[in-house]
Amino acid sequence: MSVVSKNTEAVLRQFAERVVKAAKLNLGATRTITYNDGKKKRRRQVSSGKLKDSIDYNLTTGVHLLMSFQMEDYGKFIDEGVSGTKHKVPGGSRFAFGGKQPPTGSIRKWMAQKKVKARDLKTNSFVKQTEANIKAAAFLISRSIKQKGIPKSEFFQAPFRLEFEKLPEEVLKAVSMDVDEFLKFTKR
């Protein structure tokens, strides 16, 4: 029998489930986003729902307890933000756009999901949705993202910090219960 077992494992599972649930709620909620250039807009972080559906955790038990969280690779950029060439993420970010713009193929997929239509830049009226116009609009959006960056959302970091602050007390109680059970088991 292991000293640290079911009680500690249960506390860690509850911790991970609370973090995952809160992160998914944050992505789906309409929130005020502060962009890197200082502008604020109310919007949802979810486009296709792929990122939201991918958030999960693994807890491996045995000799050691190992916990990891997973999500789509691009989730870290949305969570931590990406500094642009003209505007930086307030508070800093380990990510920044260098020489390359975001791929226009990804922008075009996003445009299709959100039903974004190309507009004439001078009149701001919709133009015929030709391949060339859509390609040009995707390029302009990509260039804007490179310059302005991606705002920090902390959809994952915020609930992780909040739940982590509660964790030491919960783990201490659980380990204490596990040690008590272990001592009772060894007395038999």
JOFEN-V122448 format. One record per backbone hydrogen bond with DSSP energy under -1.0 kcal/mol. CO is the residue of the C=O (numbers start at 1). NH is the residue of the N-H. If there is no record, write none. Layout:
co->CO nh->NH
co->CO nh->NH
This chain:
co->5 nh->9
co->6 nh->10
co->7 nh->11
co->8 nh->12
co->9 nh->13
co->10 nh->14
co->11 nh->15
co->12 nh->16
co->13 nh->17
co->14 nh->18
co->15 nh->19
co->16 nh->20
co->17 nh->21
co->18 nh->22
co->19 nh->23
co->20 nh->24
co->21 nh->25
co->22 nh->26
co->23 nh->27
co->24 nh->28
co->25 nh->29
co->27 nh->45
co->31 nh->43
co->33 nh->41
co->35 nh->38
co->39 nh->35
co->41 nh->33
co->43 nh->31
co->49 nh->53
co->50 nh->54
co->56 nh->70
co->58 nh->68
co->60 nh->66
co->66 nh->60
co->68 nh->58
co->70 nh->56
co->72 nh->75
co->73 nh->76
co->74 nh->78
co->75 nh->79
co->76 nh->80
co->77 nh->81
co->78 nh->153
co->79 nh->154
co->82 nh->150
co->83 nh->97
co->87 nh->84
co->89 nh->92
co->95 nh->83
co->103 nh->107
co->104 nh->108
co->105 nh->109
co->106 nh->110
co->107 nh->111
co->108 nh->112
co->109 nh->113
co->110 nh->114
co->111 nh->116
co->118 nh->127
co->120 nh->124
co->125 nh->120
co->128 nh->130
co->130 nh->134
co->131 nh->135
co->132 nh->136
co->133 nh->137
co->134 nh->138
co->135 nh->139
co->136 nh->140
co->137 nh->141
co->138 nh->142
co->139 nh->143
co->140 nh->144
co->141 nh->145
co->142 nh->146
co->143 nh->147
co->144 nh->148
co->145 nh->149
co->146 nh->85
co->147 nh->86
co->147 nh->87
co->150 nh->82
co->154 nh->158
co->156 nh->160
co->157 nh->161
co->158 nh->162
co->159 nh->163
co->160 nh->164
co->161 nh->165
co->163 nh->167
co->166 nh->170
co->167 nh->171
co->168 nh->172
co->169 nh->173
co->170 nh->174
co->171 nh->175
co->172 nh->176
co->173 nh->177
co->174 nh->178
co->175 nh->179
co->176 nh->180
co->177 nh->181
co->178 nh->182
co->179 nh->183
co->180 nh->184
co->181 nh->185
co->182 nh->186
co->183 nh->187
